[in-house]
Every structure is written in structure tokens, then in C-alpha cells.
Amino acid sequence: MTYLEIVSNDVNAGLQSFKIDTSAIHGKFIGDTWFGGCSWTTDERYFAYVAMTKQAEINSYFTSGKIDFIIKYMSRFIHSSVG
């Protein structure tokens, strides 16, 4: 799970922590020296950071349903050729 945690140390409200789940939006955060880091805008309304794009879910051949079709087809073929 990828999430963003923002901690505020407001004098009036005290220490507050906000966790935002970003796993549905993008992949892992990039924190290297070339692209990395994060920053607030000057008016502190927006928070900018760099993250990987969300990867498409990869299904294997065995979970795609194709293998079930092949097994059903082969079992019909075996039963018809035996009897």
C-alpha cells in the first residue's frame, strides 16, 4: 500500500497527522536525487511530489480462464475418443 502522510504542527491545534491512501492513484514515490523530494507551494495549498505510474494488473496464463477452457476441451476430446 502506498500512502502519503502529512504531519502538521499547528500551534493552536497541536500535532496532527493525515494519511492519504494513494495506491489507487499511482505507484511508489520517487525519492532519488534526480527527481526526488517534495514541496509545498508558496501559499501551502498544494503539495507536489513525483511518483511512478500505476502498473496494470498482470494476469498469468493460468488465472486468465484460458487454461479452464483447454481442460474442458481436452476432457471432452478424451471422453469421446475413449468410448
C-alpha positions in Angstrom: 0.0 0.0 0.0 1.3 3.4 -0.9 0.2 6.3 1.2 1.2 9.9 1.9 1.4 11.1 5.5 1.3 14.8 6.2 2.2 15.9 9.7 1.1 19.3 10.9 2.5 21.0 14.0 0.0 23.8 14.3 0.4 26.0 17.4 -3.3 26.1 18.1 -4.3 22.6 17.1 -1.2 20.7 18.2 0.4 17.8 16.4 -1.9 16.3 13.7 -1.2 13.5 11.2 -3.1 12.9 8.0 -2.7 9.7 6.0 -3.9 9.6 2.4 -4.1 6.3 0.5 -2.5 6.9 -2.9 -2.3 3.2 -4.0 -5.3 3.6 -6.3 -3.8 6.7 -8.0 -0.1 5.9 -8.6 2.8 3.6 -7.7 5.7 4.2 -5.4 7.1 7.6 -4.6 10.4 8.6 -6.2 12.8 9.9 -3.7 16.1 9.9 -5.5 18.4 12.9 -6.0 17.4 13.5 -9.6 13.6 13.6 -9.4 13.1 13.1 -5.7 11.7 15.2 -3.0 8.5 17.0 -2.3 7.5 20.6 -1.8 4.6 22.8 -0.8 3.6 25.7 -3.0 4.3 29.1 -1.6 0.7 29.6 -0.4 0.8 26.0 1.1 -2.4 25.0 -0.7 -0.8 22.2 -2.9 1.8 19.6 -2.2 3.9 18.4 -5.2 5.8 15.1 -5.4 6.9 12.6 -8.0 5.7 9.0 -8.2 5.7 6.1 -10.5 2.7 5.4 -12.8 0.3 2.8 -11.6 1.1 -0.5 -13.2 -1.6 -2.5 -14.9 -2.5 -5.7 -13.1 -0.8 -8.7 -14.8 -2.7 -11.9 -15.0 -0.9 -15.2 -15.6 -1.9 -17.6 -18.2 -3.4 -19.9 -15.6 -5.6 -17.2 -14.0 -6.9 -15.8 -17.3 -9.5 -18.5 -17.7 -7.8 -19.9 -20.9 -6.5 -22.9 -19.1 -10.0 -23.8 -17.9 -11.2 -23.8 -21.5 -8.4 -26.0 -22.6 -9.0 -28.5 -19.8 -12.7 -28.7 -20.6 -12.0 -29.1 -24.3 -9.4 -31.8 -23.7 -11.6 -33.7 -21.3 -14.4 -33.8 -24.0 -11.8 -35.0 -26.6 -10.5 -37.7 -24.3 -14.1 -39.0 -23.4 -15.2 -39.0 -27.0 -12.1 -40.9 -28.2 -12.2 -43.5 -25.4 -15.9 -44.5 -25.8 
